[in-house]
Structures are given as structure tokens and as C-alpha cells.
Amino acid sequence: MNRLIISILLLSICDHFAQGQKRSTIFTQDQLLWYLESYHPVAQQGRLLIEQGESSVRAARGGFDPKLFANLDQKQFDEKEYYSILNSGLKIPTWYGLEFKTGFEQNRGVYLNPENKVPNGGLWYGGVSVSLGQGLFIDKRRAALQKANVFALSTEAEQKVLMNELYFDAIKQYWKWVQAYNEYQVYEESVSLAVTRFEAVKNSYLLGDKPAIDTLEAKIQVQNRELGRNEYKLAYQNATLDLSNYLWFENNTPLEITDELRPPLFDEIELSSVTSFDSLRTIVDAIPSAHPDMQIYNFKLSSLEIERKLKAEEIKPKLNLNYNFLNEPVGDNFMNNVSTQNYKWGIEFSLPIFLREQRGNLQLAKYKIQNTTFGQRQKQLEIENKVLSYFNEHVALRQQVEIYKEAVNNYSSLLEGERIKFTMGESSLFLMNSRESSLIEARLKAIALASKFNISSAGIDYASGRLYR
């Protein structure tokens, strides 16, 4: 990746997070999350989910759009116009199952069916259709819109699930990167110490103060440290590449972390605050309503409940009433001849005798609700236990971090005392190397624990669905 992209990354980070301050090369977790939300493809997919929900609502609302219609049926044979039937108008559906309709008929012909006969100037009509049985409280059109509204809300929860997963994966990789860098720095420092000690032992040997075997031991120590440094350097380089997978910029441009950015050193790492038992209880209590996975279950149950109501409605008989008043236009004003005596009406009734299909569909809808409810309860238990698991790890790691911080200080004091004794000739190179190796192991362990602690802290928010809000 060219340096221009990295420069853009650095400038935008500093401008966004440190305006007016001295620019820093430290790449923080907050900066990583800002890039994730702003540019990562998964974040863009999450935004598309919400737009899909909005589009589904728009499409469902189309079921209530007014509709123009026109039908023309003509027959011409043997130089005769058998019939010409024209019917055009406007239908206006409404939410409450009422459908208003107005139109115009113009029919003529030698063999026109008498029931289609209208005045020479045509016939205007206007009226209403209403479902008094099945479809009075809910129908497919209203159910589709209600489901679309539920789906639109569920897409927001689905976006949170996507981003929650993305954030946690990125945070875990970030702290692996921080850990790998600090481990590499420990071994970089240990190589420098080993080289300095080797030179000192070699000079002492040349002066006759140390035996030749000490120079060999010091050299072997340098070689071992260099091997360790190379392993940790490789681990850091690979961790850097893995973290770069989460960094994107405008126009879907992937970014690469180079030497211009570095993680915080161990002394610069800020440990997240410890979650208390009271706040944990609040987090757990909020899971049924606040966790996006639980919200998705709630929305699914709402959608299934709409489907159940629709199936229950289908058990009712169909009873549709249609009424249209008729008017023959006279002159330019078609309202001149309005009369309540001119009308057309009809009633439609149907009911399956056994209702086996309708009752079966209703029972299936109830089973789906029960099955989803069982899954919701199981999911809630899994989430609560996952939160508690991260909390237990979080508390234990905090204690371990403090213990190992103190251990590092103690090992440092022990090494310093051994170094003084070695300078005075009261200690051996073996003891020096042993003390130093113990310190290195303690520092590596402290770094790993600090990394795990911050991951566990993020894990509590991840498990409770609060990492992305």
C-alpha cells in the first residue's frame, strides 16, 4: 500500500481525534472503531439493511395506493359492431377494509347484452365495497404493511448484531496486535541487554577477570534472544496484517498499517474500568429488551402474531357488501340527474363447511409462535451465561494483572540487586541470565494478561449487545 494512503489515514486520525494537539503515531482502539463505523464494508451492509427495511415499508404501503383502471372489450363482425363495452375509473383502498370506487361506463352495440345497456351519454357510478366478515379487522394487505413495519424495525437490530460482531472481532485483533508489539519490544530490549553483557564479559575475559566459558555462555544467550526476537517480530508483522483487514477508507479503499503507526506501549495501555456487580445486574436485567438478538426474536414473534391474526380471520365467513349509486350525465354537469333511486348493489357470502384448511393453518401459526418462544428463552439464557462468563473472566484477569504488575516490579528489583552483585564479582553469569529470563517471562505474562483483560471488558459489552449502540 502506498505511503499516500497511510498519510491520509494519519492525517484523518489526528484531525478527527486530536485537533489542536500534537500529532501522535499511537493508533488507539477508538480510532479503529471510528474507521470501522465510517468505512468498513460490513458497516455499509448494515446501512443497506436499514434501507431495505424502509423500502419494504414503502412497497407494502403501495397496497393502499389509489389505482386507475380501464377495460375495453369490442367485437366487430360482418360489418357490424356486435358490442363495445368500456369501463374505466378509480379505486381507493383504505386501511379499515373499505374500498371506494368511481367510474364511467360507455357501452353500445347491436348484440349488446341487455344488462350492459347504458344511456347514450354513458353512465357514471360511485360507491363503496366493505368486508363485514372475513377481512373486517385484518386482511392480507393490512397484514403485509404491519409485517413490513416490523421488518423495518428488525433491520435496525440486525445492523446492531452485525456491528457488534465486527467491533468485537476488531477489538480482539487490536489487542493481539498490541500484545505482539509489546512482546516484540521486550525481546528487542532483551537482545540489547544480552549484547551489552556479552561485550562486557568479553572485555573482562580479555582482561583476565572472567573465564572463556563465560563468553560462550553470554554469546549463546545473545543468540537465543535473537531467535526469540525474530519469532516475536514475525508474530507482530502478521498481527499487523490481520488488523489491516479491518481498516478501510473512502471509495472502498483498503488501508495498510505501516511503521507510521504503532500500538501503545505497556506503560501507555489504559486498562478499562472494572464492571461492578450492581452494573452487571443492570446489564443482565436489560437483556430481554435491549439485546439486539432478543429484539430480533421479539420482532419475529410480532410478525408471527400478525400471521396468526390473519389465519384466525380466515375462519370467518366471507361477507362482502357492494353499493354504487348511478347517474346519467345531462349536459356538461354530470350531477344534474343525481337520484337515490338509481343504484346498484350486491352481497357476496361464502363459507367452507369443514374449515379444515383454515383451522390447520391457524394451528400451524400457533405452533410457530410456541417454537419461536422456546428459542427465545434458550437464547436469553445463553446470552446471560455468556455475559456472566466474561464478567468472571474480567474480574479474575484484573486481579492477575495487578499481581503480575507487582511481580514485574519485584523481578526488576531482584535483577537490579543481582546486577550489582555481578558487578562486584559476587554473582555468576548464570544467575544474571536466570534473573533476567524470569523478568522477561513476567513482563510477557503481564502484557498478555493486560490484553486479555481489555478483551474481556469488551466481551461483557459484546455479550450483552451493547458494544455498538
Buried (B, 14 or more C-beta within 10 A) or exposed (E): BEEEBBEBBBEBBBEEEEEEEEEBEEBBBEBBBBBBBBBBEBBEBBEEBBEBBBEBBEEBBEBEEEEEEEEEEEBEEEEEBEBBBBBEBBBBBEEEBEBBBBBBBBBBBEEBEEEBEBBEEBBBBBBBBBBBBBBBBBBEBBBBBBBBBBBBBBBBBBBBBBBBBBBBBBBBBBBBBBBBBBBBBBBEBBBEBBBEBBEBBBEBBEEEEBEEEBBEBBBEBBEBBBEBBEEBBEBBEEBBEBBBBBBBBEEEEBBBBBEEBBBBEBEEBEBBEBBEEEEBEEBBEBBBEBBBBBBBBBBBBBBBBBBBBBBBBBBBEBBBBBBBBBBBBEEEEBEEBEEEEBEEEEEEEEEEEEBEEBBEBBEEBBEBBEEBEEEBEEBBEEBBEBBBBBBEBBBBBBEBBEEBBEBBEEBBEBBEEBBEBBEEEEBBBEEBBEBBBBBBBBBBBBBBBBBBBBBBBBBBBBBBBBBBE
